[in-house]
Amino acid sequence: MGYLDEYGENEAKHERRIQAIKRAVVLLLILLAAAGILYYWLKNYKEEKRVEAFLAALQRGDYAAAYTFWGCRVESPCPNYDYKGFLEDWGEKSAIGKLQSYKLLNSHERGSGVIVTASLNGQPPVRLWVEKKDQILGFAPP
């Protein structure tokens, strides 16, 4: 093998190496973008499911079970949100009425919790707060 025979071979190896590096960088960027999108979609998943479970209890008419999502029980009501007040806000005689349908619109992480916005019975959206550490619901701050 002569001197000129190796000349083209080294150039071809170099070109293949550059192409492999380019492919690896593009693949890495695609994977990072996909991971970012998945993180954005799923970061509040647990809190959204908690609100869905609360709304499903309301839809079934199981108000005692729905009240427990607020960290309270009918037998031992919360001092600042008794069961009667809960029924005024969420019961069949509330402004919302008997919950027939709901749709989660969005969620935003804020400090120690997540604000989940939901449309109930096609009315203007309601904002609920879900504390991350214990998954207790409450009304979202204004």
N, C-alpha and C positions, 0 to 999 in steps of 0.2 A: 504494500500500500504506500502510495506516494504522499508527498507533502500536500498537494492540492486536493487529494481525496478527502482528507480530514477537514478541510476548510468549510465545506458546505454542511458537513455533519454537525459540527459544533454550533453553527448558526441555527440549524433546525432544532437542536436540543434546547437552545436558548429560547427560541420562539415557542416551543411546546411548554416550557416552564412558565413563560409569561402568560400564556393562554390558561394554564392550570391555575395560576394565581388569580387571574381576572375572574374565572369561574367561581373560585372559592370565595372571593370578596362579594360577588353578586349573590351567591347563595347565602352567605352570612347576612347580608343586608335584607334579603327576603325573609329569612328566619327571624331577624330582629323585628321587622315590621309586623310579621304575623304574631309574634309574642306580645308586642305592644298592643295590637288590636284585641287579642284574647284577654289580656290583662284589663283593658278598658271595659270590655263587655262583661267580664266575670268578677270584677273586684268587689262589687256590692251584691253578689249573688245570694249569699246567706241572708242578708237583710231583706232583699226583695222577696225571697221565699218566706220569710217570717211574716211580712205584710200580706202576702198572698194567703197564708194559712189563717191569719186574723180575719181577712175579708171573706174567706171561705166559711169560717165559723159564723160570721154575721149572715152570710147568704143562707146557711142552713137554719138560721134562727136560734143557734146555740149561743145565746148571749152570755151565759155564765162562763162558757169556755173562752169566748172572745175576751171577756173581762180579765182572764188570767194572763193574756198577752201583755197587759199593762202592769203586770207584777202584782196584781190584786186578786183576791178571791171573794166570792159572795159571803162566805162565812167570816172572813176577816178583811173587810174592805180597806182600801187605802185611805188614810186620813184626809188627804186633799182631793180625792176623786172617788166618792162613794158609788155604789152600784146604781143608785137612783140617778145620779148625775151622768153616769155612763149610758144608761138607757135613754136619757134625754138627748144625748149626743148621737147615739148609734142605734137606738131601738126603732121599732116600727113607727112610733109617733114622732120621731125626730124629723129634722128638715130634710134629711136624705130619704127617710121612709124605709120600708123593707128593702133590703139590698137585693136587687134582681140581677145586676150585672156590674162588673168592675173591669178596669183595665189599668195596668201599671204603665205610666207614661215615661218616667225617668227616675234616676236616683243620683244623688250627689253626696260624696263624702264630705263631712264638715267636722273637723276636730275629732271628738270622741264618738261620733255617731254618723248616721247616714240619713239624709232626707229623701224619702220616697214619695213621689207625686203620683196620685191615682185618680182616675175618673170613676165616679160611682153613680150608677143609674143615669149616665149621660149628663150629669150636672157639672158645674164648674169643678176643677180639680181640687182635691184635698191633699194637704202635705202632712205626712206622718214622719215622726222621728223614731229611729231605731238605734238604741245605744249598742255600740259594738261589743262591749265586754260581757253584757248579760242578755242581749237581745230583747230588752224591754221596750215596748212601744210608748209613744207619747205624741202630743201635738208638736209639730215642728215650730221653731221660733219664727217670728215674722221676718 
